[in-house]
Amino acid sequence: MPHSYARIAIHLIFSTKYRRPIIPDDLRGELQAYIIGILRNLDSPSINTNSSSDHVHSLFLLSRKQALEHVVEEVKRGSSKLLKTKGARFADFHWQVGYAAFSVAQDDIESVSAYIDNQQEHHKQVSFTDEIRTIFEECGYPLDEHFFD
């Protein structure tokens, strides 16, 4: 085959350090657009990106030329730099060290995207900690409680 092809959908989740609810509603749109731009520049286009006051969900297509770790590092680094320009309250802003990333079957992309769209309503009933536990269970992946450190 003379060409290389890949279509790998990734559901990425990462939180603010200590899950501090520091991202205000009025900055969420700009933050999300910035993350979408970083992904586009890494040839890993966003299908859907949404955030809450303490974490981000992004569903994107991983470039065949980029390692997942590099993409996540660039998204977190760039978005952290953006937030630090938004005033004194963000001067010490950091994302948590870790992240969760899961492959998404092509048939499930639409439902995961809808799930990401519904984050504000979802978190009126379910905490981030419970959300992560459920996602890990559904993926059959054992959750190390240090993920929440």
C-alpha positions as CSV (number, residue, x, y, z in Angstrom):
1,M,0.0,0.0,0.0
2,P,1.7,3.3,-1.1
3,H,-0.1,5.4,1.4
4,S,-0.7,5.3,5.2
5,Y,-4.1,5.8,6.7
6,A,-5.4,6.0,10.3
7,R,-8.6,7.0,11.8
8,I,-8.2,6.8,15.6
9,A,-10.8,8.6,17.7
10,I,-9.6,9.5,21.2
11,H,-11.7,10.6,24.2
12,L,-9.3,12.7,26.3
13,I,-10.2,13.8,29.8
14,F,-8.0,15.9,32.1
15,S,-8.6,18.0,35.2
16,T,-7.3,21.1,36.9
17,K,-4.8,20.5,39.6
18,Y,-6.6,19.2,42.7
19,R,-9.8,19.5,40.7
20,R,-10.1,23.2,41.6
21,P,-13.2,24.6,40.0
22,I,-11.3,27.6,38.6
23,I,-12.5,27.8,35.0
24,P,-15.3,30.4,34.9
25,D,-18.1,30.1,32.4
26,D,-17.1,33.3,30.6
27,L,-13.7,31.8,29.7
28,R,-14.8,28.3,28.7
29,G,-15.7,29.1,25.1
30,E,-12.3,30.7,24.5
31,L,-10.5,27.9,26.3
32,Q,-12.3,25.3,24.2
33,A,-11.6,27.2,20.9
34,Y,-8.0,27.4,21.9
35,I,-7.8,23.7,22.5
36,I,-9.5,23.0,19.2
37,G,-6.9,25.2,17.5
38,I,-4.0,23.3,19.1
39,L,-5.5,20.0,18.0
40,R,-6.0,21.3,14.4
41,N,-2.4,22.5,14.3
42,L,-1.3,19.0,15.4
43,D,-3.3,17.5,12.5
44,S,-5.6,15.9,15.2
45,P,-8.9,17.6,14.5
46,S,-11.5,18.0,17.3
47,I,-14.8,16.3,16.9
48,N,-16.1,17.8,20.1
49,T,-14.4,19.7,22.9
50,N,-16.2,20.9,26.1
51,S,-15.2,21.9,29.6
52,S,-16.5,22.5,33.0
53,S,-15.2,24.5,35.9
54,D,-12.6,21.8,36.7
55,H,-12.0,19.5,33.7
56,V,-12.0,19.2,29.9
57,H,-13.3,16.5,27.6
58,S,-12.1,16.3,24.0
59,L,-13.0,13.9,21.3
60,F,-10.5,14.1,18.5
61,L,-9.0,12.2,15.6
62,L,-5.4,11.4,16.5
63,S,-3.0,12.2,13.6
64,R,-1.0,9.2,12.3
65,K,2.0,11.5,12.6
66,Q,1.6,12.4,16.3
67,A,2.1,10.4,19.5
68,L,-0.8,10.7,21.9
69,E,1.5,11.8,24.7
70,H,2.8,14.7,22.6
71,V,-0.7,15.8,21.6
72,V,-1.9,15.8,25.2
73,E,1.2,17.6,26.4
74,E,0.7,20.4,23.8
75,V,-3.0,20.8,24.6
76,K,-2.3,21.1,28.3
77,R,0.8,23.3,27.9
78,G,-0.8,25.7,25.4
79,S,-4.2,25.9,27.2
80,S,-2.4,26.5,30.6
81,K,-0.4,29.3,29.0
82,L,-3.7,30.8,27.7
83,L,-5.4,30.8,31.1
84,K,-2.3,32.3,32.8
85,T,-2.8,35.4,30.6
86,K,-6.4,35.9,32.0
87,G,-5.5,37.6,35.2
88,A,-3.9,37.2,38.6
89,R,-6.3,34.5,39.7
90,F,-4.7,32.2,37.1
91,A,-1.1,33.0,37.8
92,D,-0.5,29.7,39.4
93,F,-2.9,27.7,37.2
94,H,-1.9,24.1,36.4
95,W,-3.6,21.1,35.0
96,Q,-3.3,17.8,36.9
97,V,-0.2,15.8,35.9
98,G,-2.1,12.9,34.4
99,Y,-4.9,12.4,32.0
100,A,-7.2,9.7,30.7
101,A,-7.5,8.8,27.0
102,F,-9.6,6.1,25.5
103,S,-10.0,4.9,22.0
104,V,-13.6,5.3,20.6
105,A,-15.1,2.9,18.1
106,Q,-16.3,4.6,14.9
107,D,-19.9,3.5,15.8
108,D,-19.6,5.2,19.1
109,I,-18.3,8.6,18.0
110,E,-21.7,10.2,17.9
111,S,-22.8,9.0,21.3
112,V,-19.5,10.1,22.9
113,S,-19.8,13.5,21.2
114,A,-23.3,13.9,22.6
115,Y,-22.1,12.9,26.0
116,I,-19.4,15.6,25.8
117,D,-22.0,18.2,24.7
118,N,-24.1,17.4,27.8
119,Q,-21.4,18.0,30.4
120,Q,-23.1,20.9,32.2
121,E,-26.3,19.0,32.8
122,H,-24.4,15.8,33.5
123,H,-22.4,17.4,36.3
124,K,-25.5,18.7,38.0
125,Q,-26.1,15.1,39.0
126,V,-22.7,13.3,38.8
127,S,-19.3,14.5,40.3
128,F,-16.2,14.4,38.2
129,T,-14.8,11.6,40.4
130,D,-17.9,9.4,39.9
131,E,-17.8,10.2,36.2
132,I,-14.2,9.0,35.9
133,R,-15.0,5.9,37.9
134,T,-17.9,5.0,35.6
135,I,-15.9,5.7,32.4
136,F,-13.0,3.4,33.6
137,E,-15.5,0.7,34.5
138,E,-17.2,0.9,31.1
139,C,-13.9,0.6,29.4
140,G,-12.9,-2.4,31.6
141,Y,-9.8,-0.5,32.8
142,P,-8.9,-0.7,36.5
143,L,-8.8,2.8,38.1
144,D,-5.8,3.7,40.1
145,E,-7.1,6.0,42.8
146,H,-3.9,8.1,42.4
147,F,-5.5,9.4,39.2
148,F,-7.3,11.9,41.5
149,D,-4.1,13.2,43.2
